[in-house]
Amino acid sequence: MRITDLRAETTGGKARIMADVVWEDCGRAPVTVYYETDEAFSEALTCDAHVFLLGCAIPARRYGEQRIAISEEVSPELAEGLEIVMRWLDAWQ
């Protein structure tokens, strides 16, 4: 899976950050993933690849993606946390 083209927009009183998600291994169609809030709270949205990594990690695992590629380096703490979560998910199956 590749997470690309991070962007932000504000229209119609709503603020949105979004990214394109391209599936590499499972044959699913590309999709645009987004987070949205009222424009009054737009300062709370950060257009950061890690936000999308967190949102896409479980679906990527579920559908057999071998990797998730993002444009930023993943912090060691985030990588460790994701590994722990994935081990818990494996244990619950």
C-alpha angles and dihedrals in degrees: 000000000000123000109202146156099040111195144157132218139174120208136150094006093306130109119209138182116197145173136189116246117205116191113217106181110027104051096238119148119259114264138192112235119199146176117211138187140162113289089245088069097041093116087069092062116089120191094223127145091224090067090059093042089059093047094048102040099087096043089047090054093044093054097043103254110167096210145001114226119199132171095243133066112256115235116242091240093054093045091050092048092051091049090052092049092050091050090052090050090050091050092052095054 
